[in-house]
């Protein structure tokens, strides 16, 4: 039995440490449903700056799939065609080729009132509450053989005028799943904070089985070999209730994915307009539209996102990747 605790400032620092630790371990004799794994049990990972939720890796720049998954959650959708547009591997998670029964979105944002709306109302009236828990894993999931949620719960705290979040997971793929989960959950954390008129606090990610599949070892080694990454965060979410803007982004996402053209900006602030621009850039990259990607690069207001479109442009041009952006020191960690 192991217990691993780490504190880091950025997602890349966190994942670099986790993968390095897993690569030192031998594959366990226990073979999971998707193959042999290397495992850490009882891992508590803390991201002290939740806005540093994006990888700057030249091989793991997952902003487009992360955005797609987060928006799938916010839409309270379980539709396979929505999420498989961004993450094709989800096709393996559906038993009927239409929906994902274990989808998080309907469990967090679905229903009247939704769990999200319920805890928002709770914390608005009792900010010291310890009951602000969103339950994702349900009893019925024990009978499901394929589409079982890896996340059990999300617990939110208001402390010192900041919103902290603890995500509890029964199982987490350290290479593919971890960066996506941290991105989506910290986005939800920031949405809740802004809805309450507060700042975002710290994010803690507890995992029962944090593992690396043997068939991902080569890719994980390539990620580690890039070295340390530059520390760049997403900008703060605009003040005020973000949900109207998110609904506008969801409208834009649906039209972009469906190939419906629109000219009028659907978002009022640069923060959300950049999100829509990134969604359009992803569409252009899928259709190998070089000029469209270049236009989206120029349309971005926040230069922190340039890296992701530049990577797509170079990939389409079959140019070699740029050197890793390891110009700043690695985040310090405290390991107990």
LINGI-V881925 format. One record per backbone hydrogen bond with DSSP energy under -0.5 kcal/mol. CO is the residue of the C=O (numbers start at 1). NH is the residue of the N-H. E is the energy in kcal/mol with one decimal. If there is no record, write none. Layout:
BEGIN
co->CO nh->NH e->E
co->CO nh->NH e->E
END
This chain:
BEGIN
co->4 nh->44 e->-4.1
co->5 nh->336 e->-0.7
co->6 nh->46 e->-2.6
co->8 nh->48 e->-3.0
co->10 nh->14 e->-2.1
co->11 nh->15 e->-3.2
co->12 nh->16 e->-2.7
co->13 nh->17 e->-1.9
co->14 nh->18 e->-2.3
co->15 nh->19 e->-2.9
co->16 nh->20 e->-2.1
co->17 nh->21 e->-2.1
co->18 nh->22 e->-2.3
co->19 nh->23 e->-2.7
co->20 nh->24 e->-0.9
co->22 nh->25 e->-1.2
co->30 nh->32 e->-0.6
co->30 nh->37 e->-0.8
co->32 nh->35 e->-1.7
co->35 nh->32 e->-1.3
co->36 nh->214 e->-2.5
co->37 nh->28 e->-3.2
co->38 nh->212 e->-2.4
co->40 nh->210 e->-3.0
co->42 nh->4 e->-1.6
co->43 nh->45 e->-0.6
co->43 nh->207 e->-2.7
co->44 nh->6 e->-2.2
co->45 nh->47 e->-0.5
co->45 nh->205 e->-2.9
co->46 nh->8 e->-2.8
co->46 nh->48 e->-0.7
co->47 nh->203 e->-2.1
co->49 nh->52 e->-2.2
co->51 nh->53 e->-1.5
co->51 nh->234 e->-2.5
co->52 nh->11 e->-2.3
co->60 nh->62 e->-1.8
co->62 nh->66 e->-2.6
co->63 nh->67 e->-2.6
co->64 nh->68 e->-2.3
co->65 nh->69 e->-2.2
co->66 nh->70 e->-2.5
co->67 nh->71 e->-2.6
co->68 nh->72 e->-1.9
co->69 nh->73 e->-1.9
co->70 nh->74 e->-2.4
co->71 nh->75 e->-2.1
co->72 nh->77 e->-1.9
co->73 nh->76 e->-2.3
co->78 nh->100 e->-2.5
co->79 nh->83 e->-1.4
co->80 nh->84 e->-2.8
co->81 nh->85 e->-0.6
co->82 nh->85 e->-0.6
co->83 nh->86 e->-1.2
co->83 nh->87 e->-3.0
co->87 nh->90 e->-1.6
co->88 nh->91 e->-2.2
co->89 nh->92 e->-1.6
co->90 nh->93 e->-1.8
co->90 nh->94 e->-0.6
co->91 nh->94 e->-0.7
co->98 nh->80 e->-2.8
co->99 nh->96 e->-0.5
co->99 nh->101 e->-0.6
co->100 nh->103 e->-1.9
co->103 nh->107 e->-0.5
co->104 nh->107 e->-0.6
co->104 nh->108 e->-2.0
co->105 nh->109 e->-3.2
co->105 nh->110 e->-0.7
co->106 nh->110 e->-0.7
co->108 nh->116 e->-2.2
co->114 nh->118 e->-2.1
co->115 nh->119 e->-2.3
co->116 nh->120 e->-2.1
co->117 nh->121 e->-2.1
co->118 nh->122 e->-2.1
co->119 nh->123 e->-2.7
co->120 nh->124 e->-1.7
co->121 nh->125 e->-1.1
co->122 nh->125 e->-0.5
co->122 nh->126 e->-2.8
co->126 nh->129 e->-1.9
co->127 nh->158 e->-0.7
co->131 nh->133 e->-2.7
co->132 nh->156 e->-2.7
co->133 nh->135 e->-0.6
co->134 nh->136 e->-0.6
co->134 nh->154 e->-2.1
co->138 nh->141 e->-1.5
co->139 nh->142 e->-1.7
co->140 nh->143 e->-1.4
co->141 nh->144 e->-0.9
co->146 nh->148 e->-1.2
co->147 nh->149 e->-0.5
co->150 nh->170 e->-2.4
co->150 nh->171 e->-1.1
co->152 nh->136 e->-2.5
co->152 nh->137 e->-1.2
co->153 nh->168 e->-2.7
co->154 nh->134 e->-3.1
co->155 nh->166 e->-2.6
co->157 nh->159 e->-0.6
co->157 nh->164 e->-2.7
co->159 nh->162 e->-1.3
co->161 nh->199 e->-1.6
co->162 nh->159 e->-2.6
co->162 nh->164 e->-0.7
co->163 nh->201 e->-2.9
co->164 nh->157 e->-2.4
co->165 nh->204 e->-2.9
co->166 nh->155 e->-2.7
co->167 nh->169 e->-0.5
co->167 nh->206 e->-3.1
co->168 nh->152 e->-2.9
co->168 nh->153 e->-1.6
co->169 nh->208 e->-2.5
co->170 nh->209 e->-0.8
co->172 nh->174 e->-0.7
co->172 nh->211 e->-2.4
co->173 nh->177 e->-0.5
co->173 nh->178 e->-2.6
co->176 nh->180 e->-0.7
co->177 nh->181 e->-2.6
co->178 nh->182 e->-2.5
co->179 nh->183 e->-1.9
co->180 nh->184 e->-2.5
co->181 nh->185 e->-2.7
co->182 nh->186 e->-2.1
co->183 nh->187 e->-1.8
co->184 nh->188 e->-2.3
co->185 nh->189 e->-2.2
co->186 nh->190 e->-2.2
co->187 nh->191 e->-2.4
co->188 nh->192 e->-2.4
co->189 nh->193 e->-2.3
co->190 nh->194 e->-2.7
co->191 nh->195 e->-2.3
co->192 nh->196 e->-1.4
co->193 nh->198 e->-3.3
co->194 nh->197 e->-1.1
co->199 nh->163 e->-2.2
co->201 nh->50 e->-0.6
co->202 nh->165 e->-2.0
co->203 nh->47 e->-3.1
co->204 nh->167 e->-2.8
co->204 nh->206 e->-0.5
co->205 nh->45 e->-2.5
co->206 nh->169 e->-3.0
co->207 nh->43 e->-2.1
co->208 nh->42 e->-1.7
co->208 nh->210 e->-0.5
co->209 nh->172 e->-2.4
co->209 nh->211 e->-0.6
co->210 nh->40 e->-2.9
co->211 nh->174 e->-3.3
co->212 nh->38 e->-2.3
co->213 nh->216 e->-2.0
co->214 nh->217 e->-1.3
co->216 nh->220 e->-2.4
co->217 nh->221 e->-2.5
co->218 nh->222 e->-1.9
co->219 nh->223 e->-2.1
co->220 nh->224 e->-2.3
co->221 nh->225 e->-2.3
co->222 nh->226 e->-0.7
co->223 nh->226 e->-1.0
co->224 nh->227 e->-1.8
co->230 nh->232 e->-1.0
co->242 nh->246 e->-2.4
co->243 nh->247 e->-2.5
co->244 nh->248 e->-1.6
co->245 nh->249 e->-2.4
co->246 nh->250 e->-2.6
co->247 nh->251 e->-1.9
co->248 nh->252 e->-2.3
co->249 nh->253 e->-3.0
co->250 nh->254 e->-2.2
co->251 nh->255 e->-1.9
co->252 nh->256 e->-2.8
co->253 nh->257 e->-2.8
co->254 nh->258 e->-1.9
co->255 nh->259 e->-0.7
co->255 nh->260 e->-3.0
co->256 nh->259 e->-1.0
co->259 nh->261 e->-0.5
co->269 nh->273 e->-2.3
co->270 nh->274 e->-2.5
co->271 nh->275 e->-1.1
co->272 nh->276 e->-1.9
co->273 nh->277 e->-2.5
co->274 nh->278 e->-2.4
co->275 nh->279 e->-1.8
co->276 nh->280 e->-2.2
co->277 nh->281 e->-2.4
co->278 nh->282 e->-2.2
co->279 nh->283 e->-1.7
co->280 nh->284 e->-2.4
co->281 nh->285 e->-2.3
co->282 nh->286 e->-2.0
co->283 nh->287 e->-1.6
co->284 nh->289 e->-3.0
co->285 nh->288 e->-0.7
co->288 nh->290 e->-1.0
co->289 nh->293 e->-2.0
co->290 nh->294 e->-2.3
co->291 nh->295 e->-2.1
co->292 nh->296 e->-2.1
co->293 nh->297 e->-2.1
co->294 nh->298 e->-1.7
co->295 nh->299 e->-1.6
co->296 nh->300 e->-1.1
co->301 nh->303 e->-0.7
co->302 nh->305 e->-1.6
co->303 nh->306 e->-1.3
co->305 nh->308 e->-1.0
co->305 nh->309 e->-1.2
co->306 nh->310 e->-3.0
co->307 nh->311 e->-2.0
co->308 nh->312 e->-1.4
co->309 nh->313 e->-2.6
co->310 nh->314 e->-2.5
co->311 nh->315 e->-1.9
co->312 nh->316 e->-2.4
co->313 nh->317 e->-2.0
co->314 nh->319 e->-2.9
co->315 nh->318 e->-0.9
co->324 nh->326 e->-1.1
co->325 nh->230 e->-0.5
co->325 nh->327 e->-1.5
co->333 nh->335 e->-0.5
co->334 nh->336 e->-0.5
END
